[in-house]
Amino acid sequence: MKISVHLKPNSHHREEVVPNDDGSLTIYTKASAIEGRANLAAGKLLAKYFGVAPSRVKLLRGATSKYKVFNIDQSD
């Protein structure tokens, strides 16, 4: 399943995944956007949100953008 994400790095108060009205998600993470740290943190938060292993979450598009597309493999 492909998920559109708006990533908000350097959040001082929270780390969470918030669903939006259009079906996309907003991810708040305390990790900085340096050397892909925020992308890794977003992947871990998505894995926890969907109840899958972090290895099943892959970044498809937007490695250097705040708008990203992740693929979550939920097949068993």
C-alpha positions as CSV (number, residue, x, y, z in Angstrom):
1,M,0.0,0.0,0.0
2,K,1.4,3.4,-0.9
3,I,1.0,6.2,1.6
4,S,1.6,10.0,1.0
5,V,3.3,11.6,3.9
6,H,4.1,15.2,4.9
7,L,7.1,15.0,7.2
8,K,7.7,17.6,9.9
9,P,11.2,17.1,11.3
10,N,12.7,18.8,14.4
11,S,9.4,18.6,16.3
12,H,10.1,19.7,19.9
13,H,7.0,18.3,21.6
14,R,5.9,15.1,20.0
15,E,6.6,12.1,17.7
16,E,3.4,10.9,16.1
17,V,1.5,10.0,13.0
18,V,-1.6,12.1,12.3
19,P,-4.1,11.2,9.6
20,N,-5.3,14.0,7.3
21,D,-8.7,14.4,5.7
22,D,-7.3,13.7,2.2
23,G,-6.0,10.2,3.2
24,S,-2.4,11.3,3.6
25,L,-0.5,11.3,6.8
26,T,1.5,14.0,8.7
27,I,4.5,12.7,10.6
28,Y,6.0,14.7,13.4
29,T,9.5,13.5,14.5
30,K,12.2,14.9,16.7
31,A,14.9,13.7,14.4
32,S,16.7,16.3,12.2
33,A,16.6,16.2,8.4
34,I,20.4,15.7,8.3
35,E,21.8,12.6,6.6
36,G,18.4,10.9,6.3
37,R,17.7,10.7,10.1
38,A,14.2,12.1,9.7
39,N,13.4,9.6,7.0
40,L,14.6,6.7,9.2
41,A,12.5,8.0,12.1
42,A,9.5,8.4,9.8
43,G,9.8,4.8,8.6
44,K,9.9,3.5,12.2
45,L,6.9,5.6,13.2
46,L,4.9,4.3,10.2
47,A,5.8,0.8,11.0
48,K,4.5,1.2,14.6
49,Y,1.4,3.0,13.3
50,F,0.5,0.2,10.9
51,G,1.7,-2.7,13.1
52,V,4.4,-4.0,10.8
53,A,8.1,-4.6,11.0
54,P,10.3,-1.6,10.1
55,S,11.9,-3.6,7.3
56,R,8.4,-3.7,5.5
57,V,8.4,0.1,5.2
58,K,10.2,1.5,2.1
59,L,10.7,5.1,1.0
60,L,9.7,5.3,-2.7
61,R,9.8,9.0,-3.4
62,G,10.9,12.2,-1.8
63,A,14.2,11.4,0.0
64,T,15.1,15.1,0.1
65,S,11.6,16.6,0.2
66,K,9.1,17.1,3.0
67,Y,6.5,15.4,0.9
68,K,7.2,11.7,0.6
69,V,5.7,8.4,-0.6
70,F,6.2,5.3,1.4
71,N,5.3,1.7,0.6
72,I,4.0,-0.5,3.4
73,D,4.1,-4.2,2.8
74,Q,1.3,-5.7,4.8
75,S,1.2,-9.1,3.1
76,D,1.8,-12.2,5.3
